[in-house]
């Protein structure tokens, strides 16, 4: 039940976009088309679901003080926590390469439409933020990391797909003042959606 609570909370309350504004670069740049936005959202969700458990294992069995005790008592005092950031980034970067190759092979159209923003998943702060939140909040199990990663990924997918759908409609039906077109109106809508998502703060499972 606690993992389910974390999963739901990660989607609606601790949403990466609306609560922490992480991953805004690709969120703004790729949210002009629903199909492209949805594809990137799926890729980010996959990355979070995979990298959080891997980084959880690294954190608990390699990096934190005393984590290497399973190698022998002489390693009980070893502390590699200073390597955590670079190790998390290395895991994210390697998984990004796998995702990029898979998208290029199985969906060339999506690969072309995403352009430079697909390899930039490696530096998407929403994905690194998930691993750092996992470390900060000291998740009790790998399943908690999976649930949190899935929730954060689906929350990011929901946010970018929703803003893309709104931007598509605005382009067709609205006469937006010239100074607000593009990024300006997107920031305004994102802020309003963030306020709307604050209504989920009272949810308890």
SEKOL-256658 format. One line per field, with one value per residue: x, y, z of N, C-alpha, C in turn; residue number from 1. Coordinates in pm, 1 decimal, always signed. Layout:
// SEKOL-256658
n.c1 c(X|...);
n.c2 c(Y|...);
n.c3 c(Z|...);
ca.c1 c(X|...);
ca.c2 c(Y|...);
ca.c3 c(Z|...);
c.c1 c(X|...);
c.c2 c(Y|...);
c.c3 c(Z|...);
seq c(NUM|...);
// end
This chain:
// SEKOL-256658
n.c1 c(+82.5|+198.4|+383.8|+209.4|+89.6|+310.9|+352.4|+113.6|+131.5|+366.8|+289.1|+82.3|+113.6|+389.6|+477.6|+711.9|+725.5|+520.0|+547.5|+822.2|+943.9|+1131.0|+1315.8|+1235.8|+1342.5|+1332.2|+1062.0|+941.2|+1044.1|+973.7|+704.5|+522.6|+381.3|+153.8|+201.7|+482.7|+552.9|+433.9|+584.5|+841.6|+777.1|+720.1|+975.7|+1118.1|+979.2|+1041.7|+1318.3|+1329.1|+1204.8|+1388.2|+1646.0|+1626.5|+1593.7|+1842.3|+2028.4|+1953.0|+2043.3|+2318.0|+2362.3|+2302.6|+2455.7|+2711.4|+2796.8|+2721.3|+2830.0|+2989.5|+2862.5|+2994.6|+3037.3|+2956.2|+3158.1|+3347.7|+3467.9|+3673.9|+3609.4|+3417.2|+3439.8|+3465.9|+3385.4|+3218.6|+3054.9|+3104.5|+3123.3|+2870.7|+2709.8|+2842.3|+2833.1|+2556.5|+2495.0|+2645.5|+2512.7|+2261.8|+2339.2|+2438.3|+2206.4|+2053.4|+2179.1|+2110.1|+1830.2|+1815.8|+1926.7|+1737.4|+1499.1|+1577.4|+1600.7|+1346.8|+1152.6|+1191.9|+1073.8|+985.1|+1232.8|+1355.0|+1187.5|+1223.5|+1489.0|+1772.9|+1690.3|+1644.9|+1898.2|+1963.1|+1822.2|+1989.0|+2088.5|+1862.5|+1714.9|+1505.3|+1529.1|+1779.1|+1711.8|+1519.5|+1679.8|+1836.8|+1641.1|+1560.1|+1789.1|+1801.8|+1561.9|+1589.5|+1488.2|+1317.1|+1321.8|+1393.0|+1164.9|+1015.5|+1166.3|+1120.0|+841.4|+828.3|+984.8|+830.0|+595.8|+688.0|+775.6|+535.8|+394.3|+544.8|+509.0|+229.9|+216.7|+366.2|+228.4|-25.7|+25.9|+116.6|-113.3|-279.0|-130.7|-142.9|-415.8|-439.2|-287.7|-452.8|-709.5|-685.8|-609.6|-332.8|-166.5|+111.4|+361.1|+341.1|+341.1|+445.1|+702.9|+626.6|+338.3|+331.3|+469.1|+290.9|+57.1|+162.9|+214.5|-47.3|-150.9|+10.9|-85.0|-341.7|-283.3|-213.0|-437.9|-442.9|-305.0|-423.2|-474.9|-490.1|-400.2);
n.c2 c(-120.5|+121.5|+160.5|+193.4|+430.1|+602.1|+583.2|+698.6|+949.4|+1043.5|+1087.1|+1285.4|+1469.7|+1507.2|+1582.6|+1599.8|+1816.7|+2006.9|+2035.9|+2050.2|+2159.1|+2033.5|+1922.8|+2105.6|+2210.5|+2025.6|+1982.6|+2227.0|+2260.7|+2036.2|+2010.4|+2082.0|+1920.0|+1655.8|+1380.9|+1361.5|+1463.0|+1271.8|+1046.0|+1120.2|+1142.7|+875.7|+768.1|+904.0|+811.5|+536.4|+557.2|+655.3|+446.7|+242.7|+345.1|+435.6|+201.3|+75.3|+269.5|+275.4|+24.7|+60.8|+269.5|+149.8|-82.4|-28.7|+247.4|+400.2|+472.7|+192.6|+17.8|-172.5|-390.8|-646.2|-754.8|-819.0|-794.1|-611.2|-408.2|-258.1|+2.0|+158.0|+436.2|+546.9|+747.7|+995.8|+955.7|+929.8|+1108.7|+1121.9|+853.5|+804.2|+970.5|+843.6|+596.6|+688.0|+811.4|+591.0|+432.5|+607.6|+599.2|+339.6|+365.9|+560.2|+424.0|+219.0|+362.7|+482.6|+259.5|+128.6|+326.3|+540.5|+780.6|+908.6|+935.9|+1119.2|+1341.6|+1405.0|+1473.9|+1647.7|+1637.3|+1381.9|+1240.3|+1423.4|+1344.5|+1231.3|+1438.6|+1535.5|+1692.3|+1595.3|+1319.9|+1272.0|+1407.1|+1233.2|+1016.3|+1147.6|+1230.7|+979.4|+901.5|+1102.8|+1068.3|+818.5|+554.2|+255.9|+7.9|-168.0|-191.0|+26.3|+223.8|+157.2|+202.5|+476.9|+580.3|+500.4|+647.0|+916.2|+924.9|+877.9|+1099.0|+1305.1|+1238.5|+1273.2|+1550.1|+1666.2|+1569.2|+1676.4|+1956.5|+1973.7|+1902.3|+2117.1|+2331.2|+2267.9|+2307.6|+2578.9|+2692.7|+2661.3|+2765.7|+3002.2|+3349.0|+3452.0|+3712.3|+3867.1|+3906.4|+3701.0|+3460.2|+3122.8|+3038.7|+3208.9|+3193.8|+2925.5|+2898.7|+3038.3|+2877.9|+2641.0|+2723.9|+2772.1|+2512.6|+2391.8|+2515.4|+2410.0|+2138.8|+2149.0|+2099.4|+1833.8|+1795.3|+1718.0|+1450.1|+1125.8|+787.1);
n.c3 c(+0.0|+73.4|-133.9|-347.7|-269.4|-291.0|-566.1|-676.2|-558.0|-674.1|-935.7|-929.5|-712.0|-640.1|-891.1|-1153.4|-1330.0|-1257.6|-981.8|-921.8|-1141.9|-1312.0|-1591.4|-1779.7|-2015.8|-2243.0|-2214.4|-2286.9|-2546.6|-2703.6|-2696.5|-2898.2|-3060.3|-3027.6|-3076.7|-3096.3|-2844.2|-2677.9|-2746.8|-2654.0|-2385.8|-2318.1|-2352.5|-2149.4|-1925.8|-1937.7|-1896.7|-1631.7|-1491.4|-1528.7|-1458.5|-1192.0|-1015.4|-1076.4|-994.7|-729.1|-640.4|-680.4|-499.6|-250.5|-234.9|-314.8|-299.9|-62.0|+281.3|+423.2|+252.1|+105.3|+262.1|+209.2|+60.8|+240.0|+580.8|+600.8|+429.2|+545.3|+634.1|+412.2|+214.3|-54.5|-128.1|-237.7|-504.6|-601.6|-758.8|-1012.5|-1083.1|-1098.7|-1315.7|-1514.1|-1539.3|-1631.1|-1873.2|-2019.9|-2043.6|-2191.6|-2439.9|-2521.3|-2540.1|-2740.9|-2961.7|-2988.2|-3048.0|-3288.1|-3450.9|-3446.2|-3469.9|-3684.4|-3772.3|-3537.5|-3417.8|-3590.1|-3554.7|-3287.2|-3278.1|-3158.6|-2897.3|-2805.6|-2750.2|-2551.7|-2333.4|-2155.2|-2003.8|-1890.7|-1631.0|-1485.2|-1479.0|-1355.5|-1123.2|-1014.6|-928.3|-738.0|-557.5|-473.3|-335.2|-139.3|+2.0|+97.4|+11.4|+107.0|-28.2|-337.9|-487.4|-411.5|-532.5|-801.0|-819.7|-757.3|-966.6|-1188.2|-1133.8|-1136.1|-1400.4|-1546.3|-1460.3|-1576.4|-1843.5|-1863.1|-1816.7|-2035.0|-2255.3|-2215.6|-2226.4|-2487.3|-2632.9|-2564.8|-2674.1|-2945.0|-2995.9|-2931.5|-3134.6|-3351.0|-3288.9|-3139.4|-3107.9|-3016.6|-2842.7|-3001.6|-2849.1|-2661.0|-2788.5|-2849.0|-2636.0|-2424.9|-2379.6|-2325.7|-2082.9|-1918.4|-1933.3|-1826.5|-1563.9|-1475.3|-1494.4|-1305.4|-1073.0|-1078.2|-1032.5|-771.7|-631.7|-575.7|-345.1|-106.6|-124.2|+7.7|+48.2);
ca.c1 c(+0.0|+287.5|+438.2|+100.7|+77.8|+424.5|+328.0|+10.9|+183.6|+468.2|+222.6|-3.6|+154.9|+532.2|+499.9|+841.8|+707.6|+433.8|+590.5|+964.8|+988.2|+1248.5|+1298.9|+1161.5|+1401.1|+1266.3|+917.8|+902.1|+1087.8|+917.7|+560.6|+444.2|+306.2|+115.6|+266.4|+623.3|+557.9|+402.0|+699.9|+946.7|+729.5|+740.6|+1119.7|+1155.8|+921.8|+1126.0|+1446.3|+1312.0|+1173.3|+1507.9|+1763.5|+1609.8|+1634.9|+1986.7|+2098.2|+1923.5|+2136.5|+2450.2|+2367.0|+2293.3|+2551.0|+2844.7|+2837.8|+2702.2|+2927.9|+2968.7|+2784.2|+3077.1|+3063.4|+2930.4|+3284.7|+3431.8|+3467.7|+3774.8|+3551.3|+3304.4|+3460.1|+3483.0|+3278.8|+3230.7|+2939.9|+3146.2|+3111.1|+2731.1|+2659.1|+2899.8|+2784.6|+2418.3|+2497.4|+2697.1|+2403.0|+2162.0|+2394.9|+2444.9|+2071.2|+2008.3|+2232.2|+2027.8|+1700.0|+1834.2|+1944.6|+1610.6|+1405.3|+1625.2|+1576.6|+1207.3|+1064.7|+1275.8|+1001.2|+993.4|+1373.5|+1380.8|+1112.5|+1280.9|+1615.4|+1877.0|+1635.1|+1650.7|+2021.9|+1967.9|+1759.6|+2097.1|+2105.1|+1731.1|+1727.1|+1398.7|+1578.4|+1878.5|+1639.5|+1459.3|+1782.4|+1877.3|+1530.5|+1570.0|+1898.7|+1767.1|+1449.3|+1631.5|+1384.2|+1342.9|+1339.5|+1404.7|+1029.6|+978.5|+1233.6|+1048.4|+711.9|+852.5|+1028.8|+713.9|+506.6|+747.9|+774.8|+398.7|+359.7|+611.4|+437.4|+100.1|+237.2|+410.2|+121.5|-133.0|+65.3|+123.0|-251.0|-326.5|-60.7|-198.3|-546.4|-417.8|-236.1|-560.6|-830.9|-664.8|-527.6|-249.2|-86.4|+242.6|+469.9|+323.2|+339.6|+557.3|+745.1|+554.2|+208.3|+356.0|+499.8|+168.4|-28.8|+227.8|+190.8|-188.4|-165.9|+73.5|-180.9|-450.6|-235.2|-204.4|-562.1|-421.1|-222.6|-494.6|-502.0|-423.8|-448.8);
ca.c2 c(+0.0|+237.6|+179.7|+248.4|+569.4|+673.6|+586.5|+799.0|+1079.7|+1085.2|+1134.0|+1402.2|+1565.6|+1534.9|+1583.5|+1658.5|+1944.9|+2101.8|+2056.7|+2080.2|+2224.8|+1963.8|+1877.7|+2209.2|+2238.7|+1941.3|+2001.8|+2342.8|+2251.5|+1922.7|+2002.0|+2147.3|+1815.7|+1553.6|+1252.5|+1372.0|+1479.4|+1142.9|+958.5|+1158.9|+1108.5|+731.9|+746.8|+952.9|+716.7|+416.0|+589.6|+665.1|+314.4|+158.3|+400.4|+447.4|+77.8|+52.1|+362.1|+231.6|-84.0|+121.9|+347.3|+68.4|-193.3|+13.9|+384.6|+458.4|+423.9|+56.5|-61.3|-280.5|-491.4|-779.1|-804.5|-860.9|-700.5|-506.6|-301.4|-199.7|+145.7|+225.9|+531.0|+593.4|+834.5|+1111.0|+917.8|+900.0|+1191.2|+1081.8|+719.0|+818.6|+1026.5|+740.6|+502.1|+756.7|+830.8|+462.4|+392.1|+696.6|+545.8|+224.1|+417.0|+628.8|+323.0|+148.7|+451.7|+500.4|+137.2|+87.8|+439.1|+645.6|+907.5|+969.9|+971.6|+1242.0|+1454.1|+1441.4|+1540.7|+1653.7|+1623.5|+1242.3|+1218.3|+1513.1|+1280.0|+1202.8|+1552.7|+1579.6|+1699.5|+1516.8|+1183.4|+1281.0|+1445.9|+1113.7|+941.5|+1225.1|+1221.0|+845.3|+904.4|+1194.0|+1017.0|+688.9|+455.4|+132.9|-111.2|-144.4|-177.4|+165.9|+299.3|+129.8|+271.9|+621.0|+609.0|+490.1|+759.1|+1039.4|+917.9|+896.8|+1238.8|+1386.2|+1205.7|+1340.8|+1694.7|+1708.5|+1538.9|+1773.6|+2087.8|+1963.2|+1906.8|+2255.0|+2416.9|+2240.0|+2374.9|+2723.0|+2732.9|+2657.1|+2838.4|+3122.5|+3458.8|+3489.3|+3833.7|+3832.1|+3891.1|+3581.2|+3339.0|+3030.8|+3006.9|+3290.5|+3136.3|+2792.2|+2917.6|+3078.3|+2759.8|+2549.0|+2776.4|+2748.7|+2368.6|+2363.9|+2556.6|+2311.6|+2014.3|+2165.8|+2048.5|+1694.3|+1789.5|+1655.5|+1308.3|+1023.8|+652.2);
ca.c3 c(+0.0|+77.6|-267.9|-429.2|-227.6|-350.9|-710.6|-703.2|-517.3|-771.2|-1057.3|-915.6|-609.8|-659.6|-1036.3|-1185.8|-1397.4|-1188.6|-843.1|-911.3|-1265.9|-1363.3|-1729.3|-1851.4|-2147.5|-2342.6|-2197.2|-2366.8|-2685.9|-2777.6|-2670.4|-3002.5|-3129.8|-2928.8|-3106.2|-3058.4|-2698.8|-2617.3|-2766.9|-2560.3|-2252.2|-2299.7|-2336.1|-2016.0|-1828.8|-1941.4|-1834.1|-1486.8|-1436.9|-1534.7|-1391.2|-1046.6|-946.8|-1093.3|-905.4|-592.5|-609.4|-667.8|-376.4|-129.6|-231.5|-357.3|-275.0|+71.2|+379.3|+469.1|+157.1|+49.7|+365.1|+152.0|+6.6|+352.0|+693.2|+582.8|+347.6|+618.7|+655.8|+283.8|+182.1|-192.8|-154.8|-317.8|-645.5|-633.8|-868.0|-1140.7|-1113.3|-1142.5|-1451.3|-1604.2|-1563.9|-1713.4|-2007.1|-2090.4|-2078.7|-2298.1|-2564.8|-2558.9|-2584.3|-2869.4|-3066.6|-3006.4|-3117.5|-3425.3|-3527.6|-3453.8|-3502.4|-3744.6|-3780.2|-3405.1|-3398.1|-3666.4|-3498.1|-3157.5|-3307.2|-3056.1|-2762.8|-2761.8|-2672.2|-2436.6|-2217.6|-2060.0|-1913.2|-1845.7|-1485.7|-1422.4|-1458.1|-1248.2|-1002.3|-957.2|-854.7|-620.8|-462.0|-417.1|-237.7|-30.3|+79.7|+152.5|-17.2|+183.4|-111.3|-481.5|-542.2|-389.9|-638.6|-926.3|-813.9|-765.3|-1103.0|-1276.5|-1106.9|-1187.4|-1546.6|-1595.7|-1434.1|-1679.6|-1967.7|-1855.7|-1828.7|-2167.8|-2350.8|-2194.4|-2277.2|-2633.5|-2682.7|-2549.2|-2770.4|-3077.5|-3003.7|-2932.2|-3265.6|-3449.4|-3251.8|-3058.5|-3158.8|-2902.4|-2866.4|-3056.6|-2749.9|-2578.5|-2869.4|-2826.8|-2499.2|-2327.6|-2346.0|-2269.2|-1940.1|-1849.6|-1922.1|-1732.6|-1429.0|-1441.8|-1472.2|-1176.7|-969.5|-1078.9|-972.8|-625.4|-572.1|-536.2|-224.4|+4.3|-150.4|+91.1|+17.4);
c.c1 c(+86.7|+347.2|+333.5|+81.5|+188.6|+404.2|+227.7|+61.0|+285.1|+405.3|+158.7|+48.6|+300.9|+567.8|+628.0|+829.4|+635.3|+473.0|+735.1|+1021.8|+1119.9|+1219.7|+1227.2|+1214.1|+1331.2|+1114.8|+868.1|+928.8|+1013.9|+765.8|+476.2|+352.4|+278.8|+189.7|+412.4|+638.3|+530.9|+519.3|+813.2|+906.0|+746.2|+888.4|+1166.0|+1102.1|+1005.0|+1258.5|+1435.0|+1286.0|+1297.5|+1621.0|+1747.7|+1644.6|+1784.4|+2065.7|+2070.3|+2021.8|+2278.1|+2465.3|+2379.0|+2396.1|+2691.4|+2885.0|+2828.8|+2803.7|+2893.1|+2895.0|+2862.1|+3108.8|+3039.7|+3056.3|+3377.0|+3433.9|+3567.4|+3723.8|+3438.3|+3318.4|+3475.0|+3360.9|+3302.9|+3117.7|+2976.4|+3136.6|+2965.6|+2680.9|+2712.1|+2854.7|+2640.1|+2412.8|+2547.0|+2589.9|+2299.3|+2212.2|+2399.3|+2306.4|+2013.4|+2056.1|+2149.4|+1891.1|+1711.6|+1848.4|+1814.7|+1509.8|+1445.9|+1594.1|+1428.3|+1110.0|+1147.1|+1206.6|+1007.0|+1136.0|+1406.6|+1310.8|+1168.2|+1415.0|+1713.3|+1822.8|+1631.5|+1781.9|+2032.3|+1889.9|+1864.5|+2118.0|+1970.3|+1730.6|+1613.2|+1447.2|+1684.7|+1811.3|+1573.2|+1558.6|+1826.8|+1767.7|+1532.6|+1676.6|+1861.4|+1660.7|+1474.3|+1521.6|+1417.0|+1367.9|+1348.2|+1267.4|+976.0|+1041.0|+1163.5|+916.1|+729.1|+895.9|+914.5|+617.8|+560.4|+748.5|+636.9|+350.8|+420.5|+544.3|+303.0|+115.4|+271.6|+303.6|+8.3|-95.9|+75.2|-16.6|-307.5|-261.8|-110.5|-331.5|-530.9|-372.1|-346.9|-671.2|-807.8|-577.5|-446.7|-172.5|+56.9|+352.5|+461.2|+328.5|+464.1|+582.0|+661.8|+423.6|+224.3|+388.2|+374.9|+76.7|+29.2|+205.3|+47.3|-214.0|-102.2|-17.1|-295.4|-408.4|-218.6|-330.4|-547.8|-345.2|-291.5|-521.2|-421.9|-485.5|-438.6);
c.c2 c(+126.6|+266.6|+237.6|+396.1|+654.5|+688.1|+696.2|+938.8|+1132.8|+1138.9|+1270.4|+1508.9|+1605.8|+1533.3|+1660.1|+1796.8|+2043.9|+2127.7|+2103.9|+2150.9|+2166.1|+1909.8|+1978.4|+2233.1|+2158.1|+1953.5|+2117.2|+2318.8|+2145.7|+1915.8|+2076.2|+2049.1|+1701.6|+1422.9|+1254.2|+1382.9|+1346.8|+1046.8|+991.1|+1125.6|+961.1|+702.7|+789.8|+859.8|+589.8|+440.7|+594.3|+528.9|+226.0|+214.8|+411.7|+318.2|+48.6|+142.0|+331.1|+121.9|-31.4|+194.2|+258.0|-42.9|-155.0|+147.5|+431.8|+400.6|+284.4|-32.6|-180.5|-389.7|-632.2|-837.9|-857.7|-753.6|-587.0|-388.7|-226.6|-48.5|+224.2|+313.7|+587.3|+689.4|+956.5|+1082.7|+906.0|+979.7|+1144.8|+941.5|+722.0|+870.5|+923.5|+637.7|+563.3|+772.5|+700.3|+413.4|+480.2|+647.8|+427.0|+269.4|+482.7|+528.5|+247.7|+234.0|+469.7|+378.2|+110.8|+200.8|+554.7|+781.5|+981.2|+1015.6|+1103.4|+1362.4|+1498.4|+1511.8|+1533.3|+1626.6|+1478.6|+1211.5|+1308.3|+1460.5|+1253.8|+1316.2|+1611.7|+1576.4|+1627.1|+1375.5|+1180.0|+1318.3|+1327.1|+1033.6|+1015.9|+1227.2|+1084.5|+839.8|+987.4|+1135.1|+876.6|+583.0|+321.5|+8.9|-72.4|-127.0|-36.1|+253.8|+279.4|+206.5|+423.1|+659.5|+602.9|+606.4|+890.3|+1041.7|+941.6|+1040.1|+1331.6|+1364.1|+1276.2|+1490.8|+1735.4|+1678.1|+1639.6|+1910.0|+2086.6|+1970.4|+2049.0|+2346.5|+2393.2|+2311.1|+2526.0|+2772.0|+2742.0|+2757.2|+2972.3|+3224.3|+3515.2|+3617.2|+3796.6|+3817.4|+3762.9|+3451.9|+3253.8|+3005.5|+3083.0|+3228.3|+2997.2|+2801.0|+2954.5|+2958.3|+2660.1|+2593.8|+2750.7|+2599.6|+2327.9|+2400.9|+2456.3|+2182.2|+2026.4|+2116.6|+1903.3|+1681.8|+1718.2|+1507.8|+1220.1|+888.5|+564.8);
c.c3 c(+0.0|-60.3|-362.7|-397.5|-290.2|-501.1|-747.2|-669.8|-618.9|-898.7|-1036.7|-819.0|-626.9|-808.1|-1069.4|-1249.5|-1307.3|-1044.0|-833.9|-1034.4|-1317.3|-1502.6|-1815.8|-1993.0|-2256.3|-2333.8|-2284.6|-2515.0|-2766.5|-2765.4|-2773.4|-3074.8|-3032.6|-2951.7|-3062.6|-2907.2|-2627.3|-2630.6|-2671.6|-2417.3|-2220.0|-2275.3|-2197.1|-1907.3|-1821.1|-1870.0|-1682.4|-1424.1|-1432.1|-1448.8|-1240.1|-972.6|-958.3|-999.6|-758.6|-550.2|-593.5|-534.3|-253.8|-120.7|-275.6|-295.6|-130.7|+170.9|+430.5|+371.8|+102.4|+150.9|+313.6|+87.3|+115.7|+459.1|+674.8|+499.3|+419.0|+637.1|+525.7|+255.1|+41.6|-229.4|-237.9|-468.1|-691.6|-753.9|-1002.1|-1180.6|-1161.5|-1286.4|-1552.1|-1639.0|-1657.1|-1856.1|-2085.4|-2130.6|-2189.4|-2434.0|-2612.6|-2610.0|-2720.9|-2983.7|-3095.1|-3082.5|-3262.7|-3511.2|-3549.9|-3486.2|-3560.1|-3751.6|-3647.3|-3376.9|-3468.4|-3603.9|-3363.3|-3174.0|-3190.9|-2917.2|-2715.0|-2690.0|-2549.6|-2316.4|-2110.2|-1961.3|-1872.3|-1693.0|-1414.5|-1390.8|-1349.0|-1116.6|-934.5|-874.8|-729.6|-514.5|-394.0|-308.6|-115.4|+61.3|+134.3|+136.0|+48.9|+98.0|-257.8|-545.5|-520.1|-497.3|-772.8|-929.8|-826.5|-906.5|-1202.5|-1258.2|-1161.0|-1340.0|-1604.8|-1571.8|-1538.7|-1814.8|-1972.9|-1879.3|-1971.5|-2273.3|-2338.5|-2251.8|-2429.0|-2694.8|-2674.6|-2652.5|-2912.8|-3096.7|-3009.9|-3068.9|-3369.3|-3416.3|-3182.3|-3130.7|-3042.3|-2935.1|-2905.4|-2950.2|-2667.8|-2658.1|-2841.5|-2679.7|-2396.0|-2284.1|-2285.5|-2121.1|-1861.4|-1828.2|-1823.1|-1588.8|-1384.7|-1415.3|-1339.2|-1060.7|-960.9|-1010.6|-821.3|-556.1|-526.4|-404.5|-108.7|-13.7|-53.8|+61.1|+141.5);
seq c(1|2|3|4|5|6|7|8|9|10|11|12|13|14|15|16|17|18|19|20|21|22|23|24|25|26|27|28|29|30|31|32|33|34|35|36|37|38|39|40|41|42|43|44|45|46|47|48|49|50|51|52|53|54|55|56|57|58|59|60|61|62|63|64|65|66|67|68|69|70|71|72|73|74|75|76|77|78|79|80|81|82|83|84|85|86|87|88|89|90|91|92|93|94|95|96|97|98|99|100|101|102|103|104|105|106|107|108|109|110|111|112|113|114|115|116|117|118|119|120|121|122|123|124|125|126|127|128|129|130|131|132|133|134|135|136|137|138|139|140|141|142|143|144|145|146|147|148|149|150|151|152|153|154|155|156|157|158|159|160|161|162|163|164|165|166|167|168|169|170|171|172|173|174|175|176|177|178|179|180|181|182|183|184|185|186|187|188|189|190|191|192|193|194|195|196|197|198|199|200|201|202|203|204|205);
// end
